[in-house]
Amino acid sequence: MREFLAAELPADWRGVGALDAEAADAFAERWRVTLFEHGFLAPSWPSEYGGAGLTPLEQVVLAEEFARVGVPTGIQNDVFSIVMIGNTLLHWGTEEQKQHFLPRILSGEDRWCQGYSEPGAGSDLAGLSTRAELDGDEWIINGQKIWTSSGHLANWIFVLARTDPDAPAHSGISLLLVPMDQPGVEVRPIRNMSGDSDFNEVFFTDARCPRENVVGEVNGGWKVAMTLLGYERGEAAATLPIMFRTELDRLFALARENGAAEDPVLRDRLADAYVGVEVMRFLGMSSLARFLEGHPPGPDAAVSKLYWSEYHQKVTELALDVLDVESLVVQGRRPTNVTMFQTDDVGAPNDSASWITTAMISRSGTIYAGTSEIQKTIIGEKLLGLPK
Amino acid sequence: MIRPHEPTARSKEAMDPTLDDAQRAYQESLRQFFQSKWPESSVRASMEARTEEETRVWRQLAQQLGVAGLTLPEEVGGSGSTQIEAMLVLEEMGRALYGGPYLATVVLAANALMLSGDGAAGKEYLPAIVAGELTATLAFAGNGRDRSNAPTPTARRTAGGWVVAGTAHRVIDGASADRILVEADTDEGRSLFVLESEDGLVRRQVETMDQTRRLARLEMTDVPARLLCAAGEAAGVLDRVRALACLALAAEAVGGAARCVQETVAYAKVRHQFGRPIGSFQAVKHRCAEMQVRLETATAAVRHGARVAVDGSEDLALLASVVKVHAAESYFRTAADTIQLFGGIGFTWEHFAHLHFKRAKATELMFGSPRDHRRAIANTVLAVRG
């Protein structure tokens, strides 16, 4: 892995964060092609579908090395294209679906986004009301999705829709694969509190997709949707601690430079952040041991997700206090979100714009993919067996 | 009906992905031992006064389960196991609120004797320690890293050999230990001694907030002592023992916290108010979930600390500070939440919760408070890297 990275990256590589926004985007696109050519874009996939067929341990090593040197594992949409729908198709898809969609995902021809949440169905996802009805050989879809990250960059969307309005909430849902390049699909950007517009509303007005574009069984979409959410985290147990440690080291550098490290209160909080990120590493090693033994992520993921998202809010609040009055002025390079939308890119300069934006983005961590409250309920009910 | 000892939904295997089968079996034997031989009634009896039972149980622990010699080499009767097994012992001791000689005798004294490299002293004391027949302790200057103004005891050479003078505070098992190791300043620097006589030694047991552990003040007036290591060369030994002691307290904290979570969750399932189990209310459920997160993270931290104590792959002092801060603070918070979730009954003397609450606070403060450790951590990680 190190040889591959050494051969493919410039000798003076310091991470995507050392590039300006435009250069970072251009790099990400180029880098994706390189990964594609080596099969590293979907390292866990079997080679017949364009993957590298790596074992879980090899996947972890690859992810760790990428996180260390600060290169992305794909472009923004690849979380949805490869990690989510690609993996789901591998598990649930028909042979025709795999043959058709997987190569197009890897080539970049199809770029996916996720149509799950709705204005009236957030934490209570099963309360969704987008409907799909069969009309001959096509599904007709009507309704609205929201918080669709990277939806403006996608040309396909996987949609959870109600296909049996009379069935109980969880039983009448199907997962549909819908092309976005049609008159019945409209994407409107939503601006988030950092000022950026990464997520969107997606409106469906008599939108259509072929009858065979159902993943799993018709009305059996809930089960499929739940396995899909499990793919969100795998080798994250190894990469999150690396990413957050890199970020914390950058904060330490800032605190040394501006003298905050001499303040006893801030010093105590900085040490506390170090304890926090180390504990994340220990927890990661424990989760990883389970992952490598073949246990699926399951409810354990709730512990990890709750932990890192709460940690990150605490550390970015600290960063603004370390910056002190410098936090009043947005100056310098903003995060590009090429690497991830959790921390700023590896190698980013210690500018106030970096920390301010990251602090704003961190507020979403305890909301998306299950709020902290939902995670605690999962831990209480699934891990501790407390009654509903 | 849910019995108090019913395990939580999560299997033990899932909690311990890094333990092998032999380690799990050992953990199970230990747990059974403490459940039958050191129930809460034994804890409470020993809080009042030293009991015969304590001595008997310690001998059994040493002789039947081999706990005293776990990490010691075979030459002195030990079994040459690792800090991983020692950590399992400590976790079960924490779970059972055990306050017997293990921490002072084994973690402090036996480790110091081994690390001192003094073969003669080792041969003299360690086999008896392994057999459970000799207890010992180590009096750190200031008992760790605290800010007490008490000066460190000093030692000087006399015609008849070394003598130690001064006061050592908050010495674990100091009133009862058969042998006392003392950190003392000499002209050459930090040194380590074994007191060789009761002459000039006054041991005063002190009243402790956490009654599950006994502390004493030792007043020494030219007590004859034997030097371990060369004079002035004990710093490395003492620092390593202190790091191991921090990891030991962290492991105990994990065991104590596990017990608190287990009992609290079981209670939340059976205690009904407003016609439903209180564990079905989110305010209660979420507090339990937070306890579980603290427990899992602290367990992972302690397991990693033990692995590093074995393989030396990381800076042990730094790691021990991190692990101790997290495990001890987690234990305290969880013990406090245990009182809260049991409600009025949790505030009573007869309930177990206050025993953990006090022990958790003592765990936080011994061998360096969280603040002391964070200061030490900051000194390391905020230093400019070369």
Interface residues (C-beta under 8 A of the other chain):
Chain A: F252 A255 R256 A261 R267 D268 L270 A271 D272 Y274 V275 E278 V279 R281 F282 L283 M285 S286 A289 R290 E293 H295 D300 V303 L306 Y307 E373 Q375 K376 T377 I379 G380 E381 K382 L383 L384 G385 L386 P387 K388
Chain B: T8 A9 R10 A14 P17 T18 V261 V265 A268 K269 R276 P277 G279 S280 Q282 V284 K285 H286 C288 A289 E290 Q292 V293 E296 T297 A298 T299 A300 A301 R303 H304 L319 V322 V323 V325 H326 R371 H373 R374 R375 I377 A378 V381 L382 V384
